[in-house]
Amino acid sequence: MSFLRAIVLAEASSFALLLGVAMPLKYAAGLPQAVRIVGMLHGVLFLILCWALLQAWMSEKLTAKRALAVFGITFIPLAPFFFDKRLKEWEGGGRNA
């Protein structure tokens, strides 16, 4: 679960970087390489996040409902930072917390 929390925050950071820095650099400064680089990083982190969620669910550290909640929250910019407290609670209490 600690790895899952770390990857959720890393993926959320890359998403914020993509939307807040790379996209403006692409469209305001004409630097499309920023989106290519940060977008690739974000994509890799998202795939690792999906793998970590699957592992947490398969090892019964998360219920399917909670795994889907974590997955869904990653599509809302900055929301995972606020959701981290809930993940920490789940980490401490296991599957049934």
Residue frames relative to the residue before (quaternion, step in Angstrom):
aa qw qx qy qz dx dy dz
M 1.0000 0.0000 0.0000 0.0000 0.00 0.00 0.00
S 0.6258 0.5287 -0.3634 0.4437 3.60 1.00 -0.62
F 0.6183 0.5182 -0.3435 0.4808 3.59 1.10 -0.66
L 0.6319 0.5333 -0.3284 0.4566 3.57 0.98 -0.82
R 0.6494 0.5077 -0.3167 0.4692 3.58 0.91 -0.89
A 0.6669 0.5066 -0.3080 0.4513 3.58 0.90 -0.89
I 0.6966 0.4625 -0.2904 0.4653 3.59 0.88 -0.87
V 0.5859 0.5510 -0.3730 0.4627 3.61 1.11 -0.58
L 0.6904 0.4676 -0.2826 0.4742 3.59 0.90 -0.88
A 0.6337 0.5168 -0.3325 0.4699 3.60 1.03 -0.73
E 0.6603 0.4972 -0.3048 0.4732 3.58 0.96 -0.86
A 0.6456 0.5130 -0.3179 0.4680 3.59 1.00 -0.79
S 0.6347 0.5232 -0.3224 0.4685 3.58 1.05 -0.76
S 0.6661 0.4920 -0.3086 0.4679 3.57 0.95 -0.85
F 0.6178 0.5344 -0.3383 0.4671 3.60 1.09 -0.70
A 0.6586 0.4988 -0.3005 0.4765 3.59 0.94 -0.89
L 0.6433 0.5162 -0.3106 0.4726 3.57 1.02 -0.82
L 0.6407 0.5283 -0.3149 0.4597 3.56 1.00 -0.84
L 0.7398 0.4181 -0.2316 0.4736 3.57 0.81 -1.00
G 0.7674 0.4211 -0.2019 0.4394 3.57 0.94 -0.89
V 0.7819 0.2824 -0.1524 0.5345 3.57 1.14 -0.55
A 0.7372 0.4493 -0.2583 0.4335 3.57 0.62 -1.13
M 0.6688 0.4972 -0.3154 0.4538 3.60 0.89 -0.87
P 0.6634 0.4725 -0.3310 0.4765 3.65 0.86 -0.76
L 0.6251 0.5273 -0.3499 0.4570 3.60 1.03 -0.68
K 0.6435 0.5247 -0.3267 0.4516 3.56 1.01 -0.77
Y 0.7987 0.3478 -0.1725 0.4598 3.56 0.71 -1.06
A 0.7206 0.4207 -0.2627 0.4844 3.62 1.04 -0.62
A 0.7951 0.2881 -0.1405 0.5148 3.56 0.99 -0.82
G 0.4493 -0.7183 0.4356 0.3039 3.59 1.27 -0.01
L 0.4980 0.6409 -0.4321 0.3932 3.58 1.06 0.78
P 0.1116 -0.8424 0.5239 0.0587 3.62 0.26 1.21
Q 0.5246 0.6438 -0.4103 0.3768 3.61 1.20 -0.36
A 0.5801 0.5924 -0.3751 0.4146 3.59 1.10 -0.64
V 0.6804 0.4657 -0.2881 0.4871 3.58 0.93 -0.87
R 0.6247 0.5395 -0.3501 0.4429 3.60 0.98 -0.72
I 0.7040 0.4657 -0.2693 0.4636 3.57 0.85 -0.96
V 0.7204 0.4226 -0.2525 0.4886 3.58 0.72 -1.06
G 0.6214 0.5443 -0.3389 0.4504 3.59 1.06 -0.69
M 0.6458 0.5039 -0.3169 0.4782 3.58 1.01 -0.79
L 0.6390 0.5176 -0.3179 0.4719 3.58 0.97 -0.85
H 0.6609 0.5063 -0.3002 0.4657 3.57 0.92 -0.92
G 0.6529 0.5242 -0.3108 0.4499 3.58 0.96 -0.83
V 0.6511 0.5006 -0.3068 0.4810 3.57 0.97 -0.86
L 0.6655 0.4965 -0.3026 0.4681 3.58 0.92 -0.88
F 0.6328 0.5253 -0.3344 0.4602 3.59 1.04 -0.71
L 0.6450 0.5054 -0.3197 0.4757 3.59 0.99 -0.78
I 0.6391 0.5038 -0.3229 0.4832 3.60 1.00 -0.77
L 0.6171 0.5417 -0.3328 0.4636 3.58 1.05 -0.76
C 0.6503 0.5071 -0.3157 0.4694 3.59 0.92 -0.88
W 0.6477 0.5091 -0.3119 0.4733 3.58 0.97 -0.85
A 0.6678 0.5029 -0.3003 0.4592 3.61 0.92 -0.91
L 0.6342 0.5169 -0.3277 0.4724 3.59 1.04 -0.73
L 0.6441 0.5158 -0.3142 0.4695 3.55 0.97 -0.85
Q 0.6554 0.5075 -0.3062 0.4681 3.58 0.97 -0.85
A 0.6563 0.5061 -0.3149 0.4625 3.60 0.94 -0.84
W 0.6642 0.4927 -0.3007 0.4751 3.57 1.01 -0.78
M 0.6788 0.4978 -0.2914 0.4545 3.58 0.91 -0.92
S 0.7089 0.4198 -0.2569 0.5052 3.59 1.06 -0.67
E 0.4641 -0.7300 0.3901 0.3154 3.56 1.37 0.25
K 0.3705 0.6974 -0.5183 0.3281 3.57 1.03 0.79
L 0.7597 0.1672 -0.1076 0.6192 3.56 1.29 -0.44
T 0.4344 -0.6407 0.5531 0.3080 3.54 -1.15 0.60
A 0.6550 -0.4957 0.3797 0.4255 3.58 -1.24 0.28
K 0.6323 0.5445 -0.3275 0.4433 3.58 1.02 -0.80
R 0.6825 0.4718 -0.2852 0.4798 3.58 0.94 -0.88
A 0.6226 0.5323 -0.3428 0.4599 3.59 1.01 -0.76
L 0.6597 0.4911 -0.3032 0.4814 3.59 0.99 -0.82
A 0.6162 0.5377 -0.3470 0.4591 3.60 1.06 -0.68
V 0.6524 0.4973 -0.3105 0.4803 3.58 0.93 -0.87
F 0.6429 0.5243 -0.3193 0.4581 3.58 0.93 -0.90
G 0.6934 0.4913 -0.2796 0.4469 3.58 0.85 -0.95
I 0.6577 0.5317 -0.3141 0.4314 3.56 0.98 -0.83
T 0.5998 0.5892 -0.3630 0.4016 3.60 1.14 -0.49
F 0.6330 0.5436 -0.3361 0.4369 3.60 1.21 -0.31
I 0.6429 0.4712 -0.3196 0.5124 3.58 1.30 -0.11
P 0.4398 -0.7222 0.4574 0.2751 3.62 -0.48 1.12
L 0.8538 0.1313 -0.1651 0.4760 3.55 -1.02 1.00
A 0.4895 0.6816 -0.4321 0.3302 3.64 1.16 -0.25
P 0.6294 0.5483 -0.3686 0.4090 3.66 0.89 -0.68
F 0.5917 0.5688 -0.3749 0.4311 3.60 1.10 -0.53
F 0.6881 0.4495 -0.2682 0.5025 3.58 1.07 -0.73
F 0.6545 0.5225 -0.2889 0.4638 3.57 1.18 -0.65
D 0.4887 0.6944 -0.4198 0.3205 3.59 1.23 -0.36
K 0.5953 0.5653 -0.3702 0.4347 3.60 1.04 -0.66
R 0.6514 0.5045 -0.3085 0.4753 3.57 0.99 -0.83
L 0.6400 0.5190 -0.3260 0.4635 3.58 0.97 -0.79
K 0.6356 0.5257 -0.3248 0.4627 3.57 1.04 -0.78
E 0.6261 0.5201 -0.3292 0.4787 3.59 1.03 -0.74
W 0.6705 0.4926 -0.2960 0.4693 3.57 0.91 -0.89
E 0.6061 0.5617 -0.3416 0.4477 3.55 1.10 -0.73
G 0.7068 0.4721 -0.2620 0.4571 3.56 0.91 -0.90
G 0.7794 0.3703 -0.1775 0.4731 3.55 1.00 -0.80
G 0.4930 -0.6729 0.4309 0.3442 3.57 1.21 -0.06
R 0.8181 -0.2965 0.1991 0.4507 3.53 -1.30 -0.37
N 0.7804 0.3763 -0.1818 0.4652 3.58 0.94 -0.81
A 0.3885 0.7407 -0.4763 0.2713 3.61 1.20 0.22
